[in-house]
């Protein structure tokens, strides 16, 4: 009798377990619905470094681990949820520089406003006389591909004098690079300056430059690369290990590129042709190619970011009176459109587009384009509603 009871109890437990498994089953998101994950072909040691970088990106800093004294966020993921775009609440404020002569407010906290502070400290204020702009944090995915587009290809796409007469010029941002950034043998230099490619104004040379700045300017964390504490303006011991910075840089390099969804949808493909027809691809290039990379899966690959990584005149409506490097105040780097359809997921269910998040939809962002983009904007505006919807559905599929 005892054995029969135990057997009955065992069967009941199994049935409960099966029912529990069935009711708690969760669909695994498809690869094209996620921005994280690695490029294919990494070695086991590279995968290990990716995981270390992933952990570092999610690390939350405190006073005890070096945060502050003034800062913007407490971790990388504060501003890049799910490796995606930031929200209005995580938008950064950059201030100081009004022309190419250089930022005159670096000794007053520039170029970035640290708007939060530890107890006992006051957050920064924008100094009198400084101009400023809001920068919404970009997505992380596919950055390694963008880093490995050659300078020669960027210069070949640039047309600063609009020699082909299409109304679109495009130029590179010539910047002074930090001593720790090592140009490749194929890097192009002009008067001691190099081509920037990261940031809203393309003011960061490479992912190391971008990462070191983020640690120091976003979180107030010093490193061997950037040992000056922005609050005291004194050199202090590194608060993050060089190995950890390198792990984050590797992580950013090998995040996979966003995968387009609904590629066989007829309306999406109609929108793709219209996008090309109204010359949105004049800036949002549909294909780029990488050169050599020491990370083999990134070498000599053709990919579809929908950017040219160049600066363009976007008109008076987007002129914030602030700039970086050789960029003009009205010039902005073409943002990559890949992954834009997933942006809502990291932005709280709503779109916050353009450099500062001012556009609340893809169509609104299009209508804010000016300057070199005027012709394409007007061509979009003149489309039938069904054709507009096709273009918007295509962009959202990216």
Buried (B, 14 or more C-beta within 10 A) or exposed (E): EEEEEEEEEEEEEEEEEEEEEEEEEEEEEEEBEBBBBBBEEBEEEBEEBBEBBBEBBEBEBEEEEBBBBBBBBBBBBBBBBBBBBBBBEBBBBBBBBBBEEEBBBEEBBBBBBBBBBBEEBEBBEBBEEBBBBBBBBBBBBBBBBBBBBBBEBBBEBBBEEEEEEEBBBBBBBBBEBBEBBEBEEEBBEEEEBBBBBBBBBBBBBBBBBBBBBBBBBBBBBBBEBBBEBBBEEEEEEBBBEEEBBBBBBBBBBBBBBBBBBBEEBEBBBBBBEBBBBBBBBBBBBBEBEBBEBEBEBBEEBEBBBBBBBBBBBBBEEBBBEBBBBBBBBBBBBBBBBBBBBBBBBBBEEEBBBBBBBBBEEBBEBBBBBBBBBBBBBEBBEEBEEEBBBBBBBBBBBB
